[in-house]
Amino acid sequence: MSFRSTDEQRAVREAVREFGENEIRPVAREHDESRAYPAEIRQQAAEYDFVAPHVPEEYGGAGMDLPTKLIVVEELWRADPGIGTAIGSAGFGTEMILHYGDEWMREEWLPKITGGEAVSCSCISEPAHGSNVAGIETTARHEDGSAAETTARREERSAAEEGGVAAEKDGAEYVIDGQKTWITNGTVADVAVVMAKTDPDAGRKGVTAFLVPTDTDGFSPTSIDNKLGLHASDLAEIVLDGVRVPEENVIGEVDEGFYQLMNFFAEGRCKVAAQAIGAAQGALDAALDYAGEREQFGQPIAEFQAIEHKLAEMATNVEAARSLAYRAASHVEAGEERQAMQFASMAKLFASERAVDVADEAIQVHGGAGYVTDHPVERYYRDARVTKIYEGTSEIQKNIIADRLK
């Protein structure tokens, strides 16, 4: 299966690339070294519909399909993965709001996010639970004993209590307690999609998604500043200590959050593949430029066969990863669930592994110059490394692929 860009998609790629070259690359090293979150650049990107571009036009987005969104992600990371993450992640959790949230949620938050006025985050991972989403320990206790309790609610509460779930009478709301970690945008977000156990003994069948404004009492983020790469993006640990939200803030159905989230796993892995491709392409670009300029023994090093072969292998890996990622996105867009999960995992696995390899070879092409911050390849190498970890490690992806080969 081949993926051919439409005229519109080529125009999108050109626009994002131009934005990256003019607005991101000139300040990429500065933001990497200062670790400053690029709020102004994110707001500029929102003006061009690069923030949460999948959101429909009625909520301020561009209504892009997944393959087109991957183009945006890829080109942002090609310019700089750190700033690219800050822009590309500003709408984390919006898929859940868009597909499962109530209309008031969509109207209140989506235009703010796509317009650059607000940032969202998705609170899933925990200190003891990264890949095992069903094992999360954050709890959401329903307190529904208000005088205006409906018959339906009383029946629901009685059924929950019979099933061993505590439900205290103290108003129609949920009280969330727990800890989240590795949360992108944790300290800069205005709203969070929080996954919590509403039935702690039910495993994946007891997870619920909640919409939580981050200024809610008890929502306490702490920045994680000692990470290897992506210095321009925000990462945090979050403590949820008695966070109270109205029951209307449930996103979708109670106890259905895990299954709702599952519907976005393939898409998320396609996006990470696009990130990895962007980092690899950026590293390859830098290596090509350097090899054409650097001279040894009276000629550019690009003319030596050893360097030519490195560049040829790097370019081949980038193109192979790109083809696989866009094929996977096409399956996701077509609603072909089995193929989507399989090829998304293949794309994520292959692209992330090759991105690190390509960035490593780009440093080798630079020689000693690649080991210092004077050139961007060391940054691409550090930034690319995380793509092998988040959204499911390479090992998890291999498990998924193997299961679908049986």
N, C-alpha and C positions, 0 to 999 in steps of 0.2 A: 504494500500500500504506500503510495507516494502522497505527500502533502504539498499542494501548490497554493501559494499565497494569492489572494485576490488583490485587485487593484487597491481596494480599501485597506487591506492588511498591509500592503507595501507602503501605503501612505502613513499608516500608523507607525510602522517601524521607522520610517524616515523622520517622523515628527519626534518620536521618543529619543532617537539617536541624536538628533539636533539638540534637544533639550539636555541630554546627557553631556554632550560635548561643550555646550555653552554654559550650563548652570552647575553641573555636578563635578566634572573632572577638574576644573580649575581650583576647587576648594576641597577635593577629596582627601588629600594628604593632611591638610589643616584639621579637618574634622576627625580624621583617624587619630591624629596625635593629641588633640585636645579632648577627644571623646564627647564633643558637644553635639547634642541632638539638633538636627537641621530643620527646625520648625518652619523657617521662612521658605526653604526650598520645597518642603512638603506642601506648603500653601500655594506656592507657584505651580507645582505639579498638579494640584487640584484644579487650577484654572484651565489646564489642558486635558482634563478628564483622565489623568493617570492614577488617581487615587480611587480605589474600589471601582474600576471601570466596568465591572460586571453588573453593577446596580442599574436597574432600568431608568430610562430618562425621566419618568414621572417622579422619581425620588432624587433627581439631580445627577445621575450617573450617565454613562455612555451606552449602556446596554450591550457591552461586548460579549461575544461568545467566548468559550474557553480558549480555543486556538489563538484568537486575537489577544486575549488577556495574557497568554504566555509570551507573546511578542513584547508586550509592555514590560513584563517582568524580566525577560531576557535582556532587553536593551538597558533597563535601569541598572541591572547588575553588571552589564558590560562596562558602563560608565564608572560605577563604583559599587561594590556589594554592600558596604555599610550604609551609605546614603540611600541606595536602592532598596534596602530592607526597610528603612524608616518610611519611605514613600509607599512601598508595596504592602507593608503590614499595617498601614494606618486604618485599614478596613477589616482587620481580623475580627471574625465573628459575624460579619454582616450577612454572610450566606445563611447562617442560622436564623438571624432576624428576618431576612427577606423571605425565606421559604416556610418558616414555622412560627414566626412572631405574629402578634396581633397587629392590626392596621395602625393602631396608635403608636406602636413601637417603630414601625417603618416610617411613619410621617414625622415622628419626633426626632429620630436619630439619623436616618440615612442621608437626608439632605445636608445635615451638618457635617457628616463625615466626608461625603463626596465633595462638598464645598470647601473643605480644608479648615472648617471651624472647630471640628472635634476629631478625636482619635478614639478608636475602640481597641479592645484587647480580648483575647480568648483565654480563659483560665481553666486549663485541663490538667497539665502535668503536676505531679506532687513529688516531694523529696523521695518517697519510697515507690512511686508509681509513675514511670515515664511511658514506656510502650504499653503497659497494662492499664488501659483506661478503665476497664471494668473493676479494677481493684482500688480505685480512689477511695480515700477515707474522709474527705470533706463531707459533712452532713448538712442537711437542710430539714429542720424540724418544723412541721406544720402546726401552727397554733390558731385554731379555728373556733374558739368558743364564744364568739361575739353574740350579742342578744339577737342579732338579725340573721343568725345562722339558718340556712335554708334546709329543707327536707333532704334535698340531694346531697348537700354538704354533710349533714348528720349521718346519712347512710354511708357516704364515702369514708367519714372518720371512723364509724363503727367497724366497717370492713377492714380499715387499716389497723385498728387496734386489735381486731381478731387475728390479723396476720402478724402481730408482734411489733407493730410500728407505733412508737409513742406519739401521741397527739394531745398537747395540753391546751386548755381553754384560755386564750389570751388575745383574742382578736384575729381577724382573717389575714394572716401573714405567715411568712416563713422566716426562720432564724437560722442563719448559715454560720457554721463554725468549721475551721480547718486551715490548711496551709497549701499554697500553690507555689511552684517554682518554675524557673525558665520561662517566665511570662514576658513575651515581647510587648513593649509599650506599657509595661506595668506601672511605671511612675509618671507617664505622660498621658495616659488614657483618660477619657471623660466617662466612658461607659465600658462595662465588662460583661461578657457572656461567661457565666460561671457554671461549671459542671459540678453537681453535688449529689450525694446519695440521699434520696428520700425514703428508701427502704434499704438500710444498711446490710441486711442479710440476704438480699436478692441478687447480688452480683450485678451483671450488666442490665438486668431487668429492673433495677431500682435506682437508675441514674436519671436526673432531671436537669434541664438547662434553665438558668435564671438570668434575667436582665438586671444588672446591678450598676447604678450610677456610682462612680468611684468616690464621690464625696459623701457617700453613705457612712454613718458612724460605724466604726469597727473594721473598715476596709483600709488596711495599712500596708503599703508597698515599700520595699527597701531595694535600692538599686544594686545590681550585680555589676561591678566595675572591673573585675579582674579577669575578663574573658580574653581568649586568644585573639579573636578577630571581631569583625562587625562592630568596631568601636563607635561608629556614628549612630548606631541603633540603640534603643533602650531595652534593657533586660532587667527583670526584677523578681524578687520573692515577694509573695503577698500573704499576709496573715488576715484571716477572716474571723473576727472575734465578735460573735453575737450580732452579725450583720442582719438587719431586719429589712425585708422587702415585702410589699403587698403580694398577695397570691396572684394578682393579675400580671405580675412580672414573670410568671412561668412562661417559658418559650416553648410552644407546642404542647405536648401532653405530659402530665406527671408520669414519671418512671419510664418515659420513652426517649430520654435524652441520648442514651448511648446509640440507639438505632437511628435517631435523627443525625447524629454526628457521623455515623458510618457512611451516610450518603455523600459525605464530602471528603472521605479519605482518598479516593482515587484522584479527585481534583487537586487536593492538597499536594499529593505526591507529584503530579504533573507540574505544579508550580515550583516545587523544589528542584525538579529536573531542569526547568527553565532557568532557575537561579544559577544552578551549577554550569549550565551551558553559557550563560552570560559571563560568569567569572572566567571560565575556560577561554572564551573568545577574547575577553579583555587581556588575559595573560598572553595569548597567542599574538594578538595585535602588538603588544609591547615587545615581544620577542622578535617579531618580524621587523619592527622599526629599528630595534637595537642592532640586529644582525646586519641590517643594511647600512648602518652608520659606523659601526665599530670595525676598525681595520687592524689586521695582523698580517705580518709578512707581505705588506704592500697591497693587500686587497681586502674588501669587506669580508667578514667572517661568513656571511650568507653564501659565499661562493665555495666554501669548503663543503665537501660531500657529507662529512660528519654532522654539520649543522643543517644542511639541506634535508638529511634524513630525519633529524629530530623534528624539524618544522613540518615535514610531510606527514609524519605520524601524528603529530599534534593536531594538524588540520583535519586529518581523517577521523580522529576520535571525536572532535567537536561536531563534525557533520553527521557522524553516525548517531551521536547522542541526540542531536537536534531532530533527526528523522524519527527516532524512536519516541521522543517526547511528543511530537506533533501527531504521530500515529496514535499514541495513547490518548491524547486530548480529543482526537476525532471519535474514538470509541466512547469516551465519556460523554461527549456532546450528543452522540447518537443514542445514548441510553442503553448501550450494550454492556450490562453490568459485569458479566464474567470476564469478557475481554478487557473491559475498562480496568478492573482491579489487577488483572495479570499484567497488562502492558504498562499501567501506571507504575507498578512496582518494578518492572524491568527498566523503565525509563529512569526512575529515581535512582535505582541501584547503579545502572551503567553510567548515567550522566554524572552522578556525584563522585564515583570512583575515578572516572576519567578526568574530571575537573581537577582533582588533586594531582593526578599524574601530569596533566598538561601544565599546571602551574609550577610543578616541581621542575619539569623540563625547561620551562621558560626561565626559571632561575639559573639553570645549568647553562643555557645559552648566554645569559648575562655574565656568567662567571662570578667573580668576587663582587662585581657591581650589583648583582642581583640579591646579595645578602644584606644590603643596607637599604634604608628608606629613600635613597636618592631616586630610585626607580620603583614603579608600582607593583612589580611582579611579586615581591615578598608580601605585599598586602593581599594580592589575589590568592596567594598560597594560604595565608592564614585564614582569610575569609571563606575560601572554598571548603575548608576542612569540615565545617559544621554541617554541610549538606549531607555528609555520610551518617549523621547522627539524628537530626530532628525529623519529624514526620515519619518516624519509624527508622531504626538503624538499618544498615546494609544487611545485617544478619536477619532482621525481621522481614525485610523484602525478599530475601532468599527463601525463607519459610513460606511466604505467601505464594511465590512463583512455583515452588516445588509442589505445594498443595494443589495448584491448578493444573499441574501436568499429569496428575494421577487419573 
